[in-house]
Amino acid sequence: MEKIGEIEIRVVGKSGNQELKPDNYDIKHIASILQNVDDLLYPNNKKDRPLITYDLKEGSVKHVFKTTIQSVIGFSAILTQIQINESIDFLEVRTARAIENIQNLSLQKNYEFQIKTSLNVDYQLIINPSTKFFRAENIWADAEFYFYGILKDAGGKNKINIHLDTQDFGYLTIETGEKFLKEKEENLLFKTFGVRAKGKQNIETGEIDTKSLILLELIDYQPKFDKEYLNSLIKKAKRSWSTINADEWLCNLRSGYEA
């Protein structure tokens, strides 16, 4: 049986004139913490992530999460590095954004969040209105990207987007706008496409902020092996290289260096 560890996020503050407790803690703040912990623990492949269980306890308000001890060990290391660096710029995008969300909630509601794990109950990361756990804006730049995958969903109520299931980047949400989908008469779902999109990229790590993606172009992508076409290219290349001495060309390319 897989070993289990715990993560505790204690919230200290007030609801009106009363000390914070589960009876006066709004459900929207519970939902926010649940989503952010999911991103803190498993920022990438959520489809195959281990089980996370949850309990809400007294004192003032305690969010208690249980998951695999391996995940808790990794999360504990993240807490330590945040404390040492006093920064979240080194984190993956979703992890950093989750910390930012908790920081923002702390500022909005004047809450203090005390985060610790069962590995070291004496150590905790404190996020309160006096801390400044935000990413440095200057490390993110506008960039263009190409993605390839199966278009699994399209639409939305307030923000119109498509959902592309890719092998390299997982399940991507890409903003399109209502006009784009209205102009498409054919069914786009469950077909393979290439997507040209713009978004933010970390200039230090190359990491893509997948929440910032906006569609530029949808490309019909039906790759297939065409043997005749490949042979025709080889034939053309042979004619172009017929007057070139391959050994001499390689020697010039290597500048006389012999391996």
C-alpha positions as CSV (number, residue, x, y, z in Angstrom):
1,M,0.0,0.0,0.0
2,E,1.3,3.4,-1.0
3,K,2.5,5.6,1.9
4,I,0.5,8.8,2.5
5,G,1.6,12.2,3.8
6,E,-0.3,15.4,4.8
7,I,-0.3,19.0,3.8
8,E,-1.9,21.6,6.1
9,I,-2.9,25.1,5.2
10,R,-4.1,27.0,8.3
11,V,-5.9,30.3,7.7
12,V,-5.9,32.9,10.4
13,G,-8.1,36.0,10.2
14,K,-11.5,37.4,10.8
15,S,-15.0,37.3,9.3
16,G,-16.4,40.6,10.3
17,N,-15.8,40.9,14.0
18,Q,-15.5,37.2,14.6
19,E,-12.4,35.0,14.5
20,L,-12.2,32.9,11.4
21,K,-13.6,29.3,11.8
22,P,-15.2,26.8,9.5
23,D,-18.7,28.1,10.3
24,N,-18.0,31.5,8.9
25,Y,-15.4,30.6,6.2
26,D,-16.9,31.3,2.7
27,I,-17.2,28.4,0.3
28,K,-15.6,30.4,-2.5
29,H,-12.4,30.6,-0.5
30,I,-12.5,26.8,0.0
31,A,-12.9,26.3,-3.7
32,S,-9.9,28.6,-4.4
33,I,-7.6,26.7,-2.0
34,L,-8.7,23.4,-3.5
35,Q,-7.8,24.5,-7.0
36,N,-4.5,26.1,-6.0
37,V,-3.4,23.0,-4.0
38,D,-4.0,20.9,-7.1
39,D,-1.7,23.2,-9.1
40,L,0.9,23.3,-6.3
41,L,1.2,19.5,-6.1
42,Y,0.6,18.5,-9.7
43,P,1.2,21.5,-12.1
44,N,1.5,19.4,-15.2
45,N,-0.1,16.1,-16.0
46,K,-3.3,16.1,-13.9
47,K,-4.9,13.2,-15.8
48,D,-2.5,10.7,-14.2
49,R,-2.0,12.4,-10.8
50,P,-2.4,10.4,-7.6
51,L,-5.5,10.8,-5.4
52,I,-5.8,13.9,-3.1
53,T,-8.3,13.8,-0.2
54,Y,-9.4,16.8,1.8
55,D,-10.8,17.7,5.2
56,L,-11.7,21.0,6.8
57,K,-11.0,21.4,10.5
58,E,-11.2,23.8,13.4
59,G,-8.3,26.0,14.5
60,S,-8.8,28.7,13.1
61,V,-9.5,27.1,9.7
62,K,-7.4,24.2,8.7
63,H,-7.3,22.8,5.2
64,V,-5.9,19.3,5.4
65,F,-4.8,17.4,2.3
66,K,-3.6,13.8,2.0
67,T,-1.7,12.4,-0.9
68,T,1.3,10.2,-1.7
69,I,4.3,10.8,0.6
70,Q,6.5,11.3,-2.6
71,S,4.4,14.2,-3.6
72,V,4.5,15.6,-0.1
73,I,8.3,15.3,0.0
74,G,8.4,17.3,-3.3
75,F,6.1,20.0,-2.0
76,S,8.0,20.3,1.3
77,A,11.2,21.0,-0.8
78,I,9.3,23.7,-2.7
79,L,8.3,25.4,0.6
80,T,11.9,25.3,1.8
81,Q,13.2,26.9,-1.5
82,I,10.6,29.6,-1.5
83,Q,11.6,30.5,2.1
84,I,15.4,30.5,1.2
85,N,15.0,32.4,-2.0
86,E,12.2,34.7,-0.8
87,S,11.0,34.4,-4.4
88,I,8.8,32.3,-6.6
89,D,10.4,33.1,-9.9
90,F,12.1,29.7,-10.0
91,L,8.9,27.8,-9.9
92,E,6.9,26.3,-12.7
93,V,4.2,28.6,-14.0
94,R,1.2,26.9,-12.4
95,T,2.9,26.5,-9.1
96,A,4.0,30.1,-9.0
97,R,0.5,31.3,-10.0
98,A,-1.0,29.2,-7.2
99,I,1.3,30.9,-4.6
100,E,0.4,34.3,-6.1
101,N,-3.3,33.5,-5.8
102,I,-2.9,32.7,-2.1
103,Q,-0.9,35.9,-1.7
104,N,-3.6,37.9,-3.4
105,L,-6.3,36.3,-1.2
106,S,-4.2,37.2,1.9
107,L,-4.1,40.9,0.7
108,Q,-7.8,41.0,-0.1
109,K,-9.1,39.4,3.1
110,N,-6.2,40.2,5.5
111,Y,-5.7,36.5,6.1
112,E,-2.5,34.8,7.1
113,F,-1.8,31.4,5.6
114,Q,0.5,29.0,7.4
115,I,1.5,26.1,5.2
116,K,3.3,23.0,6.5
117,T,3.6,19.3,5.8
118,S,3.7,16.1,8.0
119,L,7.4,15.7,7.2
120,N,8.3,18.7,9.4
121,V,5.5,20.0,11.6
122,D,7.8,22.6,13.1
123,Y,8.5,24.3,9.8
124,Q,6.0,26.4,7.9
125,L,5.8,28.9,5.1
126,I,3.9,32.0,6.1
127,I,2.0,34.1,3.5
128,N,0.3,37.2,4.9
129,P,-0.3,40.8,3.7
130,S,3.3,41.8,4.5
131,T,4.9,39.1,2.3
132,K,5.4,39.7,-1.4
133,F,5.2,36.4,-3.2
134,F,4.7,37.6,-6.8
135,R,6.6,36.7,-10.0
136,A,8.9,39.3,-11.5
137,E,7.1,40.6,-14.7
138,N,10.3,41.3,-16.6
139,I,11.2,37.6,-17.0
140,W,8.2,37.0,-19.2
141,A,8.1,38.0,-22.9
142,D,5.7,37.7,-25.7
143,A,6.3,34.8,-28.1
144,E,4.8,32.6,-30.8
145,F,4.4,28.9,-30.6
146,Y,3.3,25.9,-32.7
147,F,1.4,23.1,-31.1
148,Y,0.1,19.8,-32.6
149,G,-2.7,17.7,-31.2
150,I,-6.4,16.6,-31.2
151,L,-9.0,19.3,-30.8
152,K,-11.2,17.9,-28.0
153,D,-13.5,20.8,-27.2
154,A,-14.5,24.3,-28.4
155,G,-16.7,27.1,-27.0
156,G,-17.3,28.7,-23.6
157,K,-19.6,31.2,-22.0
158,N,-17.5,34.2,-21.0
159,K,-14.2,33.3,-22.6
160,I,-14.3,31.5,-26.0
161,N,-11.5,28.9,-26.5
162,I,-10.5,25.6,-27.9
163,H,-9.0,22.7,-26.0
164,L,-6.1,20.9,-27.7
165,D,-4.8,17.5,-26.4
166,T,-1.1,17.4,-27.2
167,Q,1.6,14.8,-26.5
168,D,4.3,17.3,-25.6
169,F,2.4,19.9,-23.6
170,G,-0.7,18.1,-22.2
171,Y,-4.2,19.5,-22.4
172,L,-4.0,23.2,-23.6
173,T,-6.7,25.8,-23.4
174,I,-6.2,28.4,-26.2
175,E,-8.3,31.6,-26.4
176,T,-10.0,32.1,-29.9
177,G,-12.7,34.6,-29.7
178,E,-16.3,34.1,-30.7
179,K,-15.8,35.3,-34.4
180,F,-13.4,32.5,-35.1
181,L,-15.8,29.7,-34.2
182,K,-18.7,31.3,-35.9
183,E,-16.8,31.3,-39.2
184,K,-16.1,27.6,-39.0
185,E,-18.9,25.7,-40.6
186,E,-17.3,22.2,-40.5
187,N,-17.0,20.1,-37.3
188,L,-13.6,20.7,-35.8
189,L,-13.8,18.3,-32.9
190,F,-11.6,15.1,-32.6
191,K,-9.5,16.1,-35.6
192,T,-5.7,16.6,-35.6
193,F,-4.6,20.2,-36.0
194,G,-1.5,22.4,-35.9
195,V,-2.0,25.6,-33.9
196,R,-0.1,28.8,-34.1
197,A,-0.6,30.8,-31.0
198,K,0.9,33.7,-29.1
199,G,1.5,33.8,-25.4
200,K,4.1,34.4,-22.6
201,Q,7.4,32.6,-22.3
202,N,10.0,32.7,-19.5
203,I,13.1,34.2,-21.0
204,E,15.3,32.4,-18.5
205,T,13.8,28.9,-18.5
206,G,11.9,28.8,-21.8
207,E,8.8,27.7,-19.9
208,I,5.4,28.6,-21.6
209,D,2.6,30.2,-19.6
210,T,-0.2,28.0,-21.0
211,K,-2.8,30.2,-19.4
212,S,-1.8,33.1,-21.7
213,L,-2.3,31.4,-25.1
214,I,-4.3,33.1,-27.8
215,L,-5.0,31.5,-31.2
216,L,-3.4,33.0,-34.3
217,E,-4.0,30.3,-36.8
218,L,-5.5,26.8,-37.0
219,I,-3.6,24.6,-39.4
220,D,-5.1,21.5,-41.0
221,Y,-2.5,18.8,-40.0
222,Q,-2.8,15.4,-41.6
223,P,0.8,14.0,-41.6
224,K,1.4,10.9,-43.7
225,F,4.4,9.1,-45.2
226,D,4.5,9.7,-49.0
227,K,7.2,7.4,-50.4
228,E,6.9,8.7,-53.9
229,Y,7.4,12.3,-52.8
230,L,10.4,11.3,-50.7
231,N,12.0,9.5,-53.6
232,S,11.5,12.4,-55.9
233,L,13.3,14.7,-53.4
234,I,16.2,12.2,-53.2
235,K,16.4,12.1,-57.0
236,K,16.5,15.9,-57.2
237,A,19.2,16.1,-54.6
238,K,21.3,13.5,-56.4
239,R,21.3,15.7,-59.5
240,S,22.3,18.8,-57.5
241,W,25.2,17.0,-55.8
242,S,26.4,15.1,-58.9
243,T,29.4,17.5,-59.5
244,I,30.4,17.7,-55.8
245,N,33.2,15.5,-54.3
246,A,31.7,14.4,-51.0
247,D,35.0,13.7,-49.3
248,E,36.4,17.1,-50.3
249,W,33.2,18.9,-49.2
250,L,33.3,17.2,-45.8
251,C,37.0,18.0,-45.3
252,N,36.3,21.7,-46.0
253,L,33.3,21.6,-43.7
254,R,35.5,20.2,-40.9
255,S,38.3,22.8,-41.7
256,G,40.8,20.0,-42.0
257,Y,39.9,18.4,-38.6
258,E,40.1,14.6,-38.6
259,A,38.1,12.8,-35.8
